[in-house]
């Protein structure tokens, strides 16, 4: 469960925006909620591309341009040193292709995700030195490469760092360090992805005579892909890159990207952020995840249709393999968690496995974060060395938590929502302990939240209202797809679709009935019944079928209307902290310490219903909210320990089986009850 949070809406101000600027009511509400209120802000957001600031606002950009231009003039071999993710791939393609167009002596290098890991490494520097490289220009990396830059310096190789990640304690002594997050950088817009910084660099290389429109036409499709894939905030310049880039992709004449879109079954005329996020980006990423790091850059650069066809086919195949590898790893983790549920009780879940694919660690961590609503780090170890990827919840700086353990790590880097790290395998357990020390001491450790834009009355939904939201597009980080709350809806009917793979819900309130789609849910896994009163968080879209157009309500989350998500999450945390040995107060102890009547209530329900196969949090409602969630968890642990029930709870599945004909037991003898009572004295 996530914390359901409704944005603050000032209805009078929204009405004023609607009236003053002649906007549809829902659009005016959304602008007010997102803090877009003045004429200039509204015009810029809805109708105009943001102006792209001078590249020289960024610290050291002048030094970077000067050194690269000098290398071009002297015919020095320049290496564009990229990264294996989409941002690094597109950054490399932008800078390398530009250098090609001006006949620079250039090459590019993408480190192997499996064998080298993120960023610069000394073996790569040695390789480039043997090739005769005299200048390394990093894109989407380098800010954490102080040692590697120093090593390059010792070999007589200059380095220009261009990056967008947060600087660390050891600052690279490069010829130039171009990173908007430098403390001494005066640039106003800080949220560029690596490709955004690389594009600013080629603007700087063009100098005062820069033909911006021409550069923008040539590279905006790459900027768009990188900006979406790297999940940077879609405001300011990033919003402009994506808006312009989506249109550019629709008419793009690059053979490689067109071939990839064709094989991904993308309708170019209807191209959206979704297509980039879930079709283009995963395929560009896939070859790097499975070891063929340079293929994606070659696809973006090639003019050869046969090569483009071959690489795009490889990408689709690798993407399918990646999905299977990811599914297999999640299954292994599911089994591990079922055998050892304590893994998921800590505030930061750190789970490791042998010979897992490092390239899918981040994807798996993201799915586990969604499932458990807390930061997750997935670590793969092979022999003495281990590498991990971290994903966080909003409000918890995972890169800071990782840095807290820096003495245990060989490398680390990242930003508040994601980080990467490497360490000795023997230090994994200590790392798990230490990073949770940080989390346990973190003031107001946040819950993962479900951010609802506003509540809607189902009686007012119509096609025109939904169409008015198109002005908010493109959606992405910092400009999310609106989620709307429909509260106190009675479940009137539950209709299985597509062989019970999806559900159509008929929901009623005050005489108005709406259809809502619940994808990926069957009648056997749906924990709600006809007559239940629920709240739903949903996206709105338009459904066109056989010439008939109607509103489409797509459920993203559902809960009982009586549920207080904050209260439930706090109760769950008390239980988990207790299980992990984190000190809890006397008041918190009694929040989760059940009495005999509580045991009887829950156990009687389980026996009557022959167990329970739905998320355990929904038991609260089935028991008329007479027990806190923490008490339910304690009772279940005690009953499981005493052999009265068997719990199976993993990433996807939740099951309670009642053991038939159990022996008589003393509830007080359960260890979890004994410990709680000892602490309460």
Phi and psi in degrees as a GROMACS rama.xvg file:
@    title "Ramachandran Plot"
@    xaxis  label "Phi"
@    yaxis  label "Psi"
@TYPE xy
-108.758  163.15  UNK-2
-77.411  116.058  UNK-3
-79.1971  118.783  UNK-4
-125.692  124.581  UNK-5
-101.577  128.356  UNK-6
-62.3653  151.198  UNK-7
-75.1386  126.936  UNK-8
-119.482  124.585  UNK-9
-97.2547  98.7737  UNK-10
-62.2801  -36.8892  UNK-11
-67.603  -39.992  UNK-12
-68.0408  -38.8991  UNK-13
-63.0088  -40.4573  UNK-14
-63.8123  -38.5812  UNK-15
-64.2568  -42.8943  UNK-16
-62.1889  -43.4935  UNK-17
-59.3883  -47.2997  UNK-18
-71.6403  -44.9225  UNK-19
-67.2176  -37.8934  UNK-20
-110.693  5.4444  UNK-21
63.5828  43.4225  UNK-22
-104.478  155.574  UNK-23
-60.9427  148.485  UNK-24
-56.1032  -47.9654  UNK-25
-67.4838  -37.8502  UNK-26
-63.2821  -42.7379  UNK-27
-61.8055  -40.1323  UNK-28
-62.0801  -44.5739  UNK-29
-64.4106  -39.0737  UNK-30
-64.5234  -43.0126  UNK-31
-62.5156  -43.2835  UNK-32
-61.9886  -35.9337  UNK-33
-90.4617  7.31881  UNK-34
75.8081  21.7004  UNK-35
-104.105  103.35  UNK-36
-128.034  -33.2949  UNK-37
-85.5705  164.749  UNK-38
-57.7203  -45.9451  UNK-39
-63.341  -43.79  UNK-40
-62.9314  -42.85  UNK-41
-67.296  -46.0825  UNK-42
-60.7287  -44.156  UNK-43
-65.0027  -41.69  UNK-44
-73.1537  -43.9302  UNK-45
-87.5551  -34.1645  UNK-46
-121.77  -31.5531  UNK-47
-113.458  150.541  UNK-48
-75.9509  140.765  UNK-49
-64.7553  148.146  UNK-50
-69.9534  139.588  UNK-51
-90.1324  117.255  UNK-52
-67.7345  161.034  UNK-53
-58.8369  135.988  UNK-54
-63.289  -24.0597  UNK-55
-77.6785  -0.544292  UNK-56
-67.2982  -24.4257  UNK-57
-83.7846  131.328  UNK-58
-54.7043  135.393  UNK-59
74.5185  2.27958  UNK-60
-62.7933  -36.4907  UNK-61
-64.3598  -41.6637  UNK-62
-66.5827  -39.4159  UNK-63
-61.6266  -48.0304  UNK-64
-63.6454  -41.6128  UNK-65
-61.1346  -44.1155  UNK-66
-70.1947  -39.6347  UNK-67
-68.4685  -42.9834  UNK-68
-62.5737  -35.8902  UNK-69
-65.4253  -40.8286  UNK-70
-63.8615  -37.9057  UNK-71
-64.2171  -45.5378  UNK-72
-63.3268  -35.1319  UNK-73
-92.4865  3.05602  UNK-74
59.5843  31.1104  UNK-75
-70.9252  147.168  UNK-76
-76.2165  120.632  UNK-77
-104.973  133.748  UNK-78
-111.508  123.897  UNK-79
-85.9033  111.538  UNK-80
-100.618  107.141  UNK-81
-102.736  -154.109  UNK-82
-140.704  164.99  UNK-83
-91.0779  -0.64076  UNK-84
-91.6311  178.381  UNK-85
-61.3197  -42.0855  UNK-86
-61.9245  -45.0759  UNK-87
-66.2809  -37.4373  UNK-88
-65.5632  -48.031  UNK-89
-70.1443  -36.2483  UNK-90
-59.2058  -44.0871  UNK-91
-62.4282  -44.9348  UNK-92
-62.4117  -39.8979  UNK-93
-62.1046  -53.9914  UNK-94
-71.9916  -43.3764  UNK-95
-64.8227  -43.4942  UNK-96
-65.9954  -35.3311  UNK-97
-63.3628  -46.1777  UNK-98
-61.6805  -34.6796  UNK-99
-63.5362  -41.7089  UNK-100
-65.5876  -24.9379  UNK-101
-103.268  15.2287  UNK-102
62.5356  33.3523  UNK-103
-74.9506  155.505  UNK-104
-85.087  96.4766  UNK-105
-139.426  155.027  UNK-106
-140.725  171.367  UNK-107
-130.864  157.114  UNK-108
-139.616  127.54  UNK-109
-117.221  117.579  UNK-110
-67.4836  151.465  UNK-111
-73.1293  127.211  UNK-112
-59.5218  -41.3311  UNK-113
-75.9957  -45.1101  UNK-114
-95.8009  -26.7416  UNK-115
-114.892  -33.9624  UNK-116
81.6017  -174.985  UNK-117
-70.5124  141.286  UNK-118
82.6261  -173.977  UNK-119
-68.6811  150.538  UNK-120
-144.372  157.581  UNK-121
-67.0583  -35.5371  UNK-122
-62.6382  -39.6357  UNK-123
-65.4786  -39.9102  UNK-124
-62.2871  -41.3582  UNK-125
-60.7761  -44.4893  UNK-126
-59.8404  -45.0805  UNK-127
-67.9153  -34.9221  UNK-128
-62.6449  -42.3868  UNK-129
-64.3159  -30.3794  UNK-130
-74.6259  -14.2272  UNK-131
94.942  15.6523  UNK-132
-66.9292  132.746  UNK-133
-112.719  -11.8669  UNK-134
-143.816  124.413  UNK-135
-104.167  129.332  UNK-136
-116.721  111.09  UNK-137
-82.2022  147.092  UNK-138
-130.848  131.23  UNK-139
63.6107  21.4236  UNK-140
-167.859  174.061  UNK-141
115.599  -25.649  UNK-142
-66.8769  -23.2409  UNK-143
-101.753  12.568  UNK-144
-104.882  45.2011  UNK-145
-58.7082  -45.7317  UNK-146
-66.8845  -41.5036  UNK-147
-69.4512  -37.4314  UNK-148
-65.1125  -41.5943  UNK-149
-60.8753  -39.7394  UNK-150
-65.756  -42.6931  UNK-151
-60.5707  -41.6701  UNK-152
-56.9327  -41.097  UNK-153
-66.1481  -21.5222  UNK-154
-94.8312  3.01095  UNK-155
82.2271  19.1097  UNK-156
-103.769  123.952  UNK-157
-80.1325  152.56  UNK-158
-129.258  132.247  UNK-159
-109.215  116.864  UNK-160
-92.9794  126.127  UNK-161
-124.042  123.825  UNK-162
-154.185  170.119  UNK-163
-134.657  5.94367  UNK-164
-83.1704  165.865  UNK-165
-71.8702  131.966  UNK-166
-61.5591  150.049  UNK-167
-108.232  -177.098  UNK-168
-59.1099  -44.3359  UNK-169
-89.4721  109.201  UNK-170
-88.9236  131.038  UNK-171
-65.5398  134.401  UNK-172
-89.7289  62.6061  UNK-173
-87.7616  168.174  UNK-174
-61.032  -38.4129  UNK-175
-148.599  143.535  UNK-176
-125.422  105.368  UNK-177
-102.873  100.925  UNK-178
-150.523  116.143  UNK-179
-58.4017  -18.2209  UNK-180
-89.1594  2.86129  UNK-181
-58.9102  139.346  UNK-182
-60.7846  -29.9762  UNK-183
-96.7501  14.6227  UNK-184
-88.146  123.877  UNK-185
-86.7642  -1.15551  UNK-186
-61.0623  145.018  UNK-187
-80.2379  -39.5464  UNK-188
-98.0141  117.203  UNK-189
-102.977  -9.96933  UNK-190
-97.4621  26.8919  UNK-191
-65.497  148.019  UNK-192
-83.9349  179.277  UNK-193
-60.0966  -38.7108  UNK-194
-66.9612  -33.1087  UNK-195
-62.9341  -41.7335  UNK-196
-67.1253  -40.7305  UNK-197
-62.6204  -39.5373  UNK-198
-64.8093  -41.2682  UNK-199
-61.2517  -34.4066  UNK-200
-64.8304  -43.3874  UNK-201
-71.092  -26.8822  UNK-202
-61.3328  -43.7323  UNK-203
-66.1479  -38.0445  UNK-204
-65.0335  -29.9542  UNK-205
-71.7106  -23.6361  UNK-206
72.6501  -155.669  UNK-207
-63.8484  -24.9839  UNK-208
-91.5187  16.9797  UNK-209
-56.2195  125.253  UNK-210
-91.1022  85.5752  UNK-211
-59.7403  -44.2809  UNK-212
-59.0633  -40.0476  UNK-213
-67.6881  -45.2563  UNK-214
-59.8054  -43.3889  UNK-215
-62.2962  -42.7628  UNK-216
-62.8267  -38.9987  UNK-217
-73.0464  -31.9348  UNK-218
-121.83  -2.82567  UNK-219
-66.3168  -29.2457  UNK-220
-66.9394  -35.0517  UNK-221
-71.6067  -40.1841  UNK-222
-59.8987  -40.9428  UNK-223
-62.4653  -49.6177  UNK-224
-60.2968  -46.0431  UNK-225
-65.8987  -42.6841  UNK-226
-64.4891  -40.4673  UNK-227
-70.0262  -47.0962  UNK-228
-65.6144  -33.1686  UNK-229
-86.8445  0.438362  UNK-230
54.1196  42.7958  UNK-231
-86.0519  162.078  UNK-232
-63.5574  127.197  UNK-233
-87.4664  69.6433  UNK-234
-133.958  167.425  UNK-235
52.2563  -130.525  UNK-236
-62.7057  -35.3042  UNK-237
-63.2017  -39.3764  UNK-238
-63.5276  -39.0037  UNK-239
-64.6077  -43.6489  UNK-240
-58.4783  -42.877  UNK-241
-73.6202  -44.3829  UNK-242
-59.0111  -48.655  UNK-243
-69.6957  -39.9745  UNK-244
-66.3135  -35.9471  UNK-245
-63.1137  -41.0691  UNK-246
-67.2214  -37.3804  UNK-247
-65.0449  -39.4876  UNK-248
-62.6047  -32.334  UNK-249
-65.8737  -27.9034  UNK-250
-117.993  14.0941  UNK-251
-60.2148  138.033  UNK-252
-107.606  11.3287  UNK-253
-75.1499  124.572  UNK-254
-60.7287  -44.88  UNK-255
-63.2415  -49.7946  UNK-256
-70.0696  -33.508  UNK-257
-65.3456  -41.3217  UNK-258
-65.0466  -38.7666  UNK-259
-66.0035  -40.9924  UNK-260
-65.4689  -37.7834  UNK-261
-61.9262  -46.2758  UNK-262
-75.0183  -13.7811  UNK-263
-94.7989  6.2979  UNK-264
58.0622  43.1026  UNK-265
-96.2394  128.656  UNK-266
-84.9653  105.202  UNK-267
-58.4936  -32.4534  UNK-268
-67.8654  -23.4845  UNK-269
-112.371  20.0673  UNK-270
-54.2585  135.735  UNK-271
-137.952  172.963  UNK-272
-57.872  -37.0536  UNK-273
-57.4359  -43.9857  UNK-274
-61.3692  -41.4554  UNK-275
-67.3258  -45.2978  UNK-276
-66.8904  -42.1428  UNK-277
-112.535  -1.98345  UNK-278
-124.95  -52.3372  UNK-279
-74.5516  -54.4738  UNK-280
-59.2857  -46.7387  UNK-281
-60.28  -33.8459  UNK-282
-73.8228  -39.5592  UNK-283
-63.1428  -35.5513  UNK-284
-72.9615  -30.6871  UNK-285
-61.6797  -41.2756  UNK-286
-65.9841  -35.4324  UNK-287
-69.0224  -36.2916  UNK-288
-64.9958  -30.8537  UNK-289
-106.714  10.7895  UNK-290
113.995  -15.5966  UNK-291
-99.9383  73.7798  UNK-292
-67.7214  -33.7039  UNK-293
-83.8895  -12.8465  UNK-294
-61.6612  -38.3447  UNK-295
-65.0703  -41.4407  UNK-296
-63.2012  -42.8067  UNK-297
-60.389  -39.4045  UNK-298
-60.9022  -42.2393  UNK-299
-70.7268  -21.3376  UNK-300
-100.134  -23.0059  UNK-301
-68.3156  147.46  UNK-302
-110.022  6.04008  UNK-303
-99.457  116.132  UNK-304
-64.4395  -37.355  UNK-305
-65.5044  -43.0137  UNK-306
-64.287  -41.6346  UNK-307
-62.0474  -41.4759  UNK-308
-63.85  -43.3621  UNK-309
-65.0652  -45.4399  UNK-310
-70.4775  -41.4615  UNK-311
-65.9686  -34.5366  UNK-312
-65.3604  -43.0826  UNK-313
-58.5923  -41.9168  UNK-314
-62.8382  -43.1561  UNK-315
-64.9948  -40.4632  UNK-316
-64.3273  -45.5656  UNK-317
-64.5399  -34.5626  UNK-318
-66.0191  -37.8622  UNK-319
-65.987  -42.3659  UNK-320
-62.7534  -41.1123  UNK-321
-60.502  -42.1399  UNK-322
-61.7704  -39.1492  UNK-323
-69.4868  -41.7367  UNK-324
-60.9448  -43.5223  UNK-325
-61.4277  -44.1339  UNK-326
-64.1707  -41.0708  UNK-327
-63.6093  -40.9317  UNK-328
-66.5998  -40.2015  UNK-329
-64.7681  -36.5732  UNK-330
-64.0339  -42.4932  UNK-331
-62.7455  -41.5939  UNK-332
-66.4091  -39.8535  UNK-333
-56.1518  -45.7538  UNK-334
-65.6817  -39.5708  UNK-335
-62.4628  -44.1653  UNK-336
-67.2008  -39.0246  UNK-337
-62.5714  -35.4182  UNK-338
-80.1016  -25.6341  UNK-339
-142.13  78.1278  UNK-340
-61.4971  -18.2129  UNK-341
-62.3437  -20.6631  UNK-342
-54.859  -35.794  UNK-343
-97.6201  4.6838  UNK-344
-82.7094  -24.9058  UNK-345
-69.2666  157.316  UNK-346
-67.2145  -30.2481  UNK-347
-119.912  120.142  UNK-348
-80.9102  121.236  UNK-349
-119.137  111.151  UNK-350
-125.153  137.003  UNK-351
-129.95  157.775  UNK-352
-153.346  158.843  UNK-353
-88.139  132.077  UNK-354
59.2847  27.4944  UNK-355
-70.0667  152.028  UNK-356
-69.9098  118.151  UNK-357
-60.7135  -30.4295  UNK-358
-68.0574  -16.8797  UNK-359
-109.557  1.34786  UNK-360
-56.2439  -43.1948  UNK-361
-65.9381  -39.1687  UNK-362
-64.9691  -42.7818  UNK-363
-66.1809  -41.6179  UNK-364
-60.138  -38.7855  UNK-365
-63.6465  -41.7465  UNK-366
-68.6859  -37.7927  UNK-367
-69.0368  -36.2492  UNK-368
-61.5546  -42.3868  UNK-369
-64.7515  -39.7085  UNK-370
-69.8848  -38.7584  UNK-371
-107.969  -8.3728  UNK-372
66.995  32.574  UNK-373
-151.057  163.525  UNK-374
-59.6228  144.507  UNK-375
-134.989  139.171  UNK-376
-125.526  123.185  UNK-377
-108.285  123.95  UNK-378
-119.435  131.596  UNK-379
-109.539  131.786  UNK-380
-122.719  142.824  UNK-381
-137.004  100.88  UNK-382
72.1164  -130.39  UNK-383
-81.9669  -16.6025  UNK-384
-111.22  148.69  UNK-385
-138.135  147.03  UNK-386
-134.132  143.058  UNK-387
-137.817  159.695  UNK-388
-126.014  138.171  UNK-389
-118.461  143.401  UNK-390
-132.209  141.342  UNK-391
-122.397  172.811  UNK-392
-98.6893  157.275  UNK-393
-59.8864  128.994  UNK-394
101.277  -6.81892  UNK-395
-119.219  115.022  UNK-396
-79.3694  93.4842  UNK-397
-64.6976  -31.8794  UNK-398
-65.4734  -32.2983  UNK-399
-71.2335  -39.6669  UNK-400
-63.2232  -41.8866  UNK-401
-64.5297  -42.7649  UNK-402
-62.7073  -28.938  UNK-403
-58.2097  -26.0202  UNK-404
-104.663  22.3873  UNK-405
-60.1853  -27.2638  UNK-406
-68.6362  -15.7582  UNK-407
-95.8843  -5.78229  UNK-408
-109.807  150.789  UNK-409
-89.4924  -39.5386  UNK-410
-144.763  152.437  UNK-411
-163.12  157.7  UNK-412
179.787  170.969  UNK-413
145.217  -153.614  UNK-414
-145.804  -179.038  UNK-415
-56.8099  -30.242  UNK-416
-99.6992  -13.4614  UNK-417
-154.859  148.838  UNK-418
-153.133  159.678  UNK-419
-125.922  155.992  UNK-420
-158.289  158.225  UNK-421
-138.61  149.363  UNK-422
-161.087  170.521  UNK-423
-73.8938  139.816  UNK-424
-55.195  -37.3803  UNK-425
-65.2064  -15.2578  UNK-426
-97.2315  2.50416  UNK-427
-61.7346  -47.9088  UNK-428
-61.8007  -40.9219  UNK-429
-67.9804  -38.8138  UNK-430
-60.6754  -43.5154  UNK-431
-57.9121  -42.8768  UNK-432
-67.073  -45.4982  UNK-433
-70.0441  -40.7522  UNK-434
-69.6092  -28.0349  UNK-435
-78.1281  -23.9508  UNK-436
-60.1085  -44.0326  UNK-437
-61.4729  -46.8998  UNK-438
-64.1933  -38.6866  UNK-439
-67.3217  -26.5527  UNK-440
-95.4722  -3.97781  UNK-441
-72.3776  125.186  UNK-442
-69.0176  128.314  UNK-443
56.1749  55.6482  UNK-444
-53.037  120.035  UNK-445
-76.2948  155.581  UNK-446
-92.5671  151.739  UNK-447
-65.3286  136.61  UNK-448
-120.301  152.126  UNK-449
-108.371  108.552  UNK-450
-93.1288  109.48  UNK-451
-96.7306  128.982  UNK-452
-66.157  -48.4263  UNK-453
-168.979  163.197  UNK-454
-80.242  146.478  UNK-455
-127.541  144.508  UNK-456
-83.8265  120.829  UNK-457
-59.4007  -21.9861  UNK-458
-68.6606  -19.4006  UNK-459
-99.8116  2.88227  UNK-460
-72.8646  130.265  UNK-461
-152.949  168.918  UNK-462
-62.6906  -44.2395  UNK-463
-61.4416  -40.7286  UNK-464
-60.8132  -44.4315  UNK-465
-68.0371  -39.9449  UNK-466
-61.3241  -29.9298  UNK-467
-64.4564  -21.3063  UNK-468
-73.6668  -12.9663  UNK-469
-59.775  -26.3039  UNK-470
-64.0583  -20.9045  UNK-471
-78.7247  -18.0183  UNK-472
-69.9907  155.033  UNK-473
-80.8583  144.305  UNK-474
-88.4813  156.543  UNK-475
168.931  -164.681  UNK-476
-57.9259  132.875  UNK-477
80.8004  -13.7908  UNK-478
-142.992  65.3232  UNK-479
-71.6678  156.795  UNK-480
-57.9269  128.401  UNK-481
-61.1771  137.065  UNK-482
-109.518  130.616  UNK-483
-113.711  141.941  UNK-484
-98.6564  126.855  UNK-485
-113.462  111.787  UNK-486
-106.691  150.894  UNK-487
56.1899  48.7452  UNK-488
-96.7409  132.225  UNK-489
-91.0507  129.687  UNK-490
-72.6421  109.331  UNK-491
-90.6887  -32.1134  UNK-492
-159.534  153.501  UNK-493
-129.097  111.936  UNK-494
-116.364  117.199  UNK-495
-73.1529  143.043  UNK-496
-129.885  158.025  UNK-497
50.8273  56.6017  UNK-498
56.7774  39.5097  UNK-499
66.4355  27.4663  UNK-500
-87.1185  -25.53  UNK-501
-134.62  165.265  UNK-502
-127.436  143.954  UNK-503
-107.453  122.968  UNK-504
-104.312  131.509  UNK-505
-99.0611  115.862  UNK-506
-118.556  136.334  UNK-507
-126.613  140.814  UNK-508
-150.032  125.309  UNK-509
50.3673  42.3372  UNK-510
86.3804  -6.35076  UNK-511
-101.256  128.849  UNK-512
-114.952  133.463  UNK-513
-122.9  152.656  UNK-514
-93.845  136.195  UNK-515
-133.743  134.163  UNK-516
-92.9513  130.431  UNK-517
-115.78  97.7033  UNK-518
-79.6432  149.38  UNK-519
69.7296  24.8847  UNK-520
-133.395  135.573  UNK-521
-107.687  168.424  UNK-522
-63.9572  -28.4452  UNK-523
-77.3954  -19.4465  UNK-524
-108.365  -4.34403  UNK-525
-83.0723  118.071  UNK-526
-85.1355  10.6661  UNK-527
-114.988  153.391  UNK-528
-119.194  163.554  UNK-529
-57.7373  135.244  UNK-530
96.9758  -18.1195  UNK-531
-65.6667  144.449  UNK-532
-102.573  119.763  UNK-533
-130.323  162.338  UNK-534
-109.498  141.761  UNK-535
-126.015  146.03  UNK-536
-107.263  125.188  UNK-537
-140.555  152.501  UNK-538
-93.3222  151.302  UNK-539
-112.106  137.879  UNK-540
-147.403  179.545  UNK-541
-111.242  131.136  UNK-542
-107.55  121.218  UNK-543
-113.679  122.677  UNK-544
-148.824  124.045  UNK-545
53.2571  38.7808  UNK-546
79.2509  0.339501  UNK-547
-102.492  128.639  UNK-548
-113.298  129.325  UNK-549
-149.188  160.22  UNK-550
-64.224  146.661  UNK-551
-121.896  124.883  UNK-552
-108.01  117.529  UNK-553
-113.791  111.761  UNK-554
-69.9559  129.175  UNK-555
-106.324  -27.6282  UNK-556
-158.997  153.639  UNK-557
-146.709  144.78  UNK-558
-152.057  162.9  UNK-559
-67.0294  139.689  UNK-560
-60.8746  -26.3625  UNK-561
-78.387  -9.15439  UNK-562
-74.3863  132.19  UNK-563
-103.276  99.2566  UNK-564
-62.6948  -35.9892  UNK-565
-65.8648  -43.0905  UNK-566
-63.2452  -41.7757  UNK-567
-63.4939  -46.1042  UNK-568
-65.5  -37.6835  UNK-569
-65.6118  -39.843  UNK-570
-65.6196  -40.6708  UNK-571
-62.4792  -41.8035  UNK-572
-64.557  -39.4595  UNK-573
-58.7057  -46.1697  UNK-574
-60.3028  -46.6834  UNK-575
-67.6329  -39.9476  UNK-576
-60.9634  -43.7543  UNK-577
-58.701  -45.6052  UNK-578
-62.8362  -30.3567  UNK-579
-92.2684  2.22021  UNK-580
82.3555  12.5269  UNK-581
-77.4905  135.902  UNK-582
-65.0323  130.142  UNK-583
-121.748  156.147  UNK-584
-78.8855  165.945  UNK-585
-60.3403  -40.093  UNK-586
-61.8118  -40.8691  UNK-587
-67.5335  -34.0422  UNK-588
-58.8339  -47.1443  UNK-589
-72.1941  -17.8713  UNK-590
-64.1123  -31.4863  UNK-591
-116.703  -2.49607  UNK-592
-87.0023  111.052  UNK-593
-84.7737  158.593  UNK-594
-103.825  -178.938  UNK-595
-62.0286  -39.1168  UNK-596
-62.6646  -34.6273  UNK-597
-63.5079  -43.5633  UNK-598
-58.6459  -47.4245  UNK-599
-60.7366  -44.0015  UNK-600
-58.2978  -50.7764  UNK-601
-71.7203  -45.2079  UNK-602
-65.3656  -38.8542  UNK-603
-61.6555  -41.9302  UNK-604
-62.4045  -44.4339  UNK-605
-64.1264  -41.5912  UNK-606
-66.8433  -41.9575  UNK-607
-62.1406  -35.7666  UNK-608
-101.043  9.60432  UNK-609
55.3605  44.5692  UNK-610
99.9043  -163.421  UNK-611
-156.684  130.722  UNK-612
-119.892  25.0773  UNK-613
-123.682  170.099  UNK-614
-51.7419  133.552  UNK-615
-63.4754  -24.5704  UNK-616
-63.7131  -27.2566  UNK-617
-73.3621  -10.574  UNK-618
-62.5372  -29.6107  UNK-619
-55.1694  -47.8132  UNK-620
-68.503  -41.0549  UNK-621
-63.9274  -21.1788  UNK-622
-101.005  22.4122  UNK-623
58.1844  30.9393  UNK-624
55.722  33.2474  UNK-625
-84.5953  -14.2921  UNK-626
-124.039  142.068  UNK-627
-70.8408  160.916  UNK-628
-64.4623  -37.0381  UNK-629
-60.8301  -40.877  UNK-630
-65.2232  -40.8017  UNK-631
-58.6867  -43.3058  UNK-632
-66.3854  -39.6292  UNK-633
-65.2745  -44.7271  UNK-634
-61.065  -44.2429  UNK-635
-62.1382  -42.0328  UNK-636
-62.7341  -42.6179  UNK-637
-65.5524  -45.8218  UNK-638
-63.1377  -37.6285  UNK-639
-65.3201  -44.8204  UNK-640
-62.1738  -36.6692  UNK-641
-86.2211  1.25313  UNK-642
79.6991  18.7567  UNK-643
-89.34  -26.0577  UNK-644
-139.642  167  UNK-645
-125.777  123.271  UNK-646
-100.875  131.231  UNK-647
-124.748  111.217  UNK-648
-138.987  118.567  UNK-649
-128.168  -147.676  UNK-650
-71.7909  -42.4097  UNK-651
-111.442  -28.8554  UNK-652
-108.719  145.181  UNK-653
-136.974  123.558  UNK-654
-146.633  136.448  UNK-655
-121.425  119.439  UNK-656
-105.075  133.482  UNK-657
-86.2187  127.862  UNK-658
-78.0707  123.32  UNK-659
-72.4625  148.847  UNK-660
48.7143  54.8669  UNK-661
-73.5124  157.99  UNK-662
-76.3368  155.594  UNK-663
-67.6976  136.538  UNK-664
-131.422  160.732  UNK-665
-100.336  111.709  UNK-666
-56.9809  -32.6855  UNK-667
-67.3837  -17.1477  UNK-668
-80.3536  -11.8018  UNK-669
-62.6217  132.819  UNK-670
-60.3526  -39.0378  UNK-671
-64.8511  -35.2626  UNK-672
-71.5021  -42.6793  UNK-673
-59.8613  -44.071  UNK-674
-65.1607  -43.7306  UNK-675
-62.1221  -41.0237  UNK-676
-68.6292  -36.4432  UNK-677
-62.5686  -40.6526  UNK-678
-70.9165  -24.6781  UNK-679
-81.4382  -13.2018  UNK-680
